[in-house]
Amino acid sequence: MNMTTTKTLALAIADACRLAPTFANEDGELIFDSLTGDFPTLSPCDVDLIVRKACINAKAGSKAIGWDAFASDLLKEMS
């Protein structure tokens, strides 16, 4: 994976981390639409994975991991 793709993934994950606490319970599709619009070079499968994992973390309550750790782990997984 090249540096541009990694940077794009990192930015998309950061946006998902920002949006998920607000929208995960009601409209994960809104997060998906936002990311696909802002990051058109990412595949829908990548965006879906980011959104699903961010929503799961946002809904996890006391079992959620911190957003910085979440973003770092997901970026490693996707790179």
N, C-alpha and C positions, 0 to 999 in steps of 0.2 A: 504494500500500500504506500502510495507516495505522500509527501508532506502536505500537499494541498488537500488530499482526501482526508488525511488525519485531522487537519485543522478544521475542515468542514464538519467532520464527525464530532469533534470536540465542541464546536459552536452549536451544532444541533442538539447535542446532549445537554449543554448548558441551558439552551432555551427550553427544552423539555423539563429540566429540573426547576426552572423558574415558573413554568405554566402548570405543571402537574399538581402542586398543592391546591391550586384554585379550581382546576377543571377536571381532575381525575375522577371524581365521584359523579359528575354530571355529564361530561362531554369529552371523552378521550378523542373523539373524532375531530373536535375543534383543534386539539393539539396536533393531530396528524395533518390536518389541512394547513395549519400555520407552518409546520415544518416543511411540508412539501412545497409550499409557496416560497418560503424563504431559502430553501436549500434544494433547488431543482435538480442538482447533479446527484443527489443521493437516490438510491433505488427505493421504491415503495417498500420493499422487504426490510431494508435498513431502517427506514423511518418507522415502520410498524414495530420492529423490535425495540427501538428506542422508546416509543410511546407506551407500548405494553409494559415494559420494565419500569418506566417512570411512574406509570399509574399504579402498578402493583406496590411500588415503594411508598407512594403517597398514601395509599390506603392501608398500609401495614401497621399504622399506629405505633405502639411502643416497640414493635419488632423492626421498624424501618431503620435503615442505616442512614447516616448523615449524607447530605446531598453531595458534598465534596468527595467522599469515599465512593458513593454510588457512581458518580460521573467518572471517576478514575477507573473503577472496576469495569464499567461498561465500555469505556474507550479501549481498555486493554483487551477485553473480550472480542471487540469488533475489529481490532487492528490486525 
